Amino acid sequence: MEYRRLGNSGLEVSAIGLGTNNFGGMFGSMYEPEACAVVVNRALDLGINMIDTSNSYTAGVSEEFIGRALKGRRHEAIIATKVSSRMADGPNNAGNSRAHIMSEVENSLRRLETDYIDLYQIHRPDPNTPIEETMRALDDLVKSGKVRYIGSSNFAAWQACEAYWTAEGLGLTKFVSDQPRYSMMYRAPERELVPFCDEYGVGILPFFPLESGFLTGKYRRGQPAPEGTRLAGRDRGMFTDANFDILESLEAFAQERGRTVLELAFAWLLAKPSVSSVIAGATKSAQIEANAAAADWSLSAEDMSQLDGILAGE
Ligand SMILES: NC(=O)c1ccc[n+]([C@@H]2O[C@H](COP(=O)([O-])OP(=O)(O)OC[C@H]3O[C@@H](n4cnc5c(N)ncnc54)[C@H](OP(=O)(O)O)[C@@H]3O)[C@@H](O)[C@H]2O)c1
């Protein structure tokens, strides 16, 4: 497994990570803690240390399953969790206020059965809380040792930049990463966020790297989605002719090089200098094995330019 620095920090994370929004049942079928533990342990065996979750995935069940799965192996993992989502009705149960962050970090630590979180991410911006309040609360958590590094997610480039200069001005801990939706089929971050991350040394942790499995090639034009897969029953807008045209061209590109479109989806993201770890979900050991194997393909500048043409529908 290849390891990369998480942004400008000294923390080394596996180029392929494990996403766990399907643990507990939200987004898929991982209802049993035992099935989740199999995937987590296989990931660790393969050298994958980056495990991404959130306090909100199936209302904390994802964190609980990770805590159980990591018994005896906690030190091998980089746990990245998140705060921001609404966790209960009423005031102060959502957002990025000091009040909500300080209570939720305790809930995450308890569910994860650990006394520190490696990467604590703000899940999304909160227009009702000044960024200074959020950065001060996170800095206090880093100083207390409950949190080792902090990151953002779903931030616009200007919001990540505002957070950077707020922390710089006040001498507070800065975000080392941002987690945007980013894949071959969704390139919006390249307009503003990716250039910001390149310039400021912020690591990118792309989510939905496989577009919920579409970029694995298991969904075929005009055919029903295989039973039990994420997109069976709801295609999340992916099953269009234009998307299948791109997918089929990507498959041809990969096959000409003796690789799969799944490997291409990872390799394309890993060719971007600021990408630190590509966090894909997995429902079986075989999937995590296939994902881990993708990390050894380095695309050339010529490959990337040919792929730009395919992705533009040329
Ligand atoms: N920050 C945020 O707002 C945010 C939002 C969404 C997600 N995330 C994070 O990003 C992670 C990744 O996103 P994601 O898991 O939703 O989407 P994804 O990585 O695009 O797709 C994952 C799904 O693809 C299928 N798959 C994975 N590897 C495969 C393989 N080798 N062969 C065939 N199918 C394979 C599996 O689904 P099936 O087996 O069910 O088909 C798996 O659940 C999440 O788990 C979560 O940690 C963050």
The ligand as an SDF file (V2000), in Angstrom:
LIG
                    3D

 48 52  0  0  0  0  0  0  0  0999 V2000
  -18.4490   14.1300    3.6250 N   0  0  0  0  0  0  0  0  0  0  0  0
  -19.6000   13.7900    3.1040 C   0  0  0  0  0  0  0  0  0  0  0  0
  -20.5540   14.5840    3.0380 O   0  0  0  0  0  0  0  0  0  0  0  0
  -19.7620   12.4180    2.5520 C   0  0  0  0  0  0  0  0  0  0  0  0
  -20.8590   12.0810    1.7400 C   0  0  0  0  0  0  0  0  0  0  0  0
  -20.9270   10.7870    1.2360 C   0  0  0  0  0  0  0  0  0  0  0  0
  -19.9390    9.8560    1.5410 C   0  0  0  0  0  0  0  0  0  0  0  0
  -18.8860   10.1980    2.3660 N   0  0  0  0  0  0  0  0  0  0  0  0
  -17.8100    9.2560    2.7050 C   0  0  0  0  0  0  0  0  0  0  0  0
  -17.2390    8.7840    1.5170 O   0  0  0  0  0  0  0  0  0  0  0  0
  -17.2440    7.3470    1.5200 C   0  0  0  0  0  0  0  0  0  0  0  0
  -17.2860    6.8270    0.1120 C   0  0  0  0  0  0  0  0  0  0  0  0
  -18.5280    7.0920   -0.4880 O   0  0  0  0  0  0  0  0  0  0  0  0
  -19.5810    5.9490   -0.7500 P   0  0  0  0  0  0  0  0  0  0  0  0
  -19.1660    4.7160    0.0020 O   0  0  0  0  0  0  0  0  0  0  0  0
  -20.9360    6.4940   -0.4380 O   0  0  0  0  0  0  0  0  0  0  0  0
  -19.5650    5.7710   -2.3130 O   0  0  0  0  0  0  0  0  0  0  0  0
  -18.5840    5.0840   -3.3440 P   0  0  0  0  0  0  0  0  0  0  0  0
  -17.2630    4.8420   -2.7400 O   0  0  0  0  0  0  0  0  0  0  0  0
  -18.6800    5.8860   -4.5750 O   0  0  0  0  0  0  0  0  0  0  0  0
  -19.3270    3.6790   -3.5880 O   0  0  0  0  0  0  0  0  0  0  0  0
  -19.2190    2.6620   -2.6490 C   0  0  0  0  0  0  0  0  0  0  0  0
  -20.0720    1.4850   -3.0740 C   0  0  0  0  0  0  0  0  0  0  0  0
  -19.6110    0.9590   -4.3230 O   0  0  0  0  0  0  0  0  0  0  0  0
  -19.6600   -0.4540   -4.2830 C   0  0  0  0  0  0  0  0  0  0  0  0
  -18.2730   -0.9480   -4.4220 N   0  0  0  0  0  0  0  0  0  0  0  0
  -17.1690   -0.5300   -3.7450 C   0  0  0  0  0  0  0  0  0  0  0  0
  -16.0700   -1.2010   -4.1370 N   0  0  0  0  0  0  0  0  0  0  0  0
  -16.4860   -2.0590   -5.0950 C   0  0  0  0  0  0  0  0  0  0  0  0
  -15.8390   -3.0440   -5.8910 C   0  0  0  0  0  0  0  0  0  0  0  0
  -14.5190   -3.2530   -5.7700 N   0  0  0  0  0  0  0  0  0  0  0  0
  -16.5690   -3.7630   -6.7860 N   0  0  0  0  0  0  0  0  0  0  0  0
  -17.8930   -3.5480   -6.9180 C   0  0  0  0  0  0  0  0  0  0  0  0
  -18.5900   -2.6340   -6.1910 N   0  0  0  0  0  0  0  0  0  0  0  0
  -17.8920   -1.9030   -5.2800 C   0  0  0  0  0  0  0  0  0  0  0  0
  -20.2730   -0.8610   -2.9430 C   0  0  0  0  0  0  0  0  0  0  0  0
  -21.6980   -0.8830   -3.0500 O   0  0  0  0  0  0  0  0  0  0  0  0
  -22.6140   -2.1660   -3.2840 P   0  0  0  0  0  0  0  0  0  0  0  0
  -21.8160   -3.4140   -2.9860 O   0  0  0  0  0  0  0  0  0  0  0  0
  -23.7560   -1.9530   -2.3600 O   0  0  0  0  0  0  0  0  0  0  0  0
  -23.0270   -2.0660   -4.7190 O   0  0  0  0  0  0  0  0  0  0  0  0
  -19.9280    0.3380   -2.0810 C   0  0  0  0  0  0  0  0  0  0  0  0
  -20.7870    0.5130   -0.9760 O   0  0  0  0  0  0  0  0  0  0  0  0
  -18.4630    7.0100    2.4020 C   0  0  0  0  0  0  0  0  0  0  0  0
  -18.4630    5.6860    2.8460 O   0  0  0  0  0  0  0  0  0  0  0  0
  -18.3070    8.0390    3.4930 C   0  0  0  0  0  0  0  0  0  0  0  0
  -17.3300    7.6100    4.4330 O   0  0  0  0  0  0  0  0  0  0  0  0
  -18.7990   11.4630    2.8420 C   0  0  0  0  0  0  0  0  0  0  0  0
  1  2  1  0
  2  3  2  0
  2  4  1  0
  4  5  1  0
  4 48  2  0
  5  6  2  0
  6  7  1  0
  7  8  2  0
  8  9  1  0
  8 48  1  0
  9 10  1  0
  9 46  1  0
 10 11  1  0
 11 12  1  0
 11 44  1  0
 12 13  1  0
 13 14  1  0
 14 15  2  0
 14 16  1  0
 14 17  1  0
 17 18  1  0
 18 19  2  0
 18 20  1  0
 18 21  1  0
 21 22  1  0
 22 23  1  0
 23 24  1  0
 23 42  1  0
 24 25  1  0
 25 26  1  0
 25 36  1  0
 26 27  1  0
 26 35  1  0
 27 28  2  0
 28 29  1  0
 29 30  1  0
 29 35  2  0
 30 31  1  0
 30 32  2  0
 32 33  1  0
 33 34  2  0
 34 35  1  0
 36 37  1  0
 36 42  1  0
 37 38  1  0
 38 39  2  0
 38 40  1  0
 38 41  1  0
 42 43  1  0
 44 45  1  0
 44 46  1  0
 46 47  1  0
M  CHG  2   8   1  16  -1
M  END
$$$$
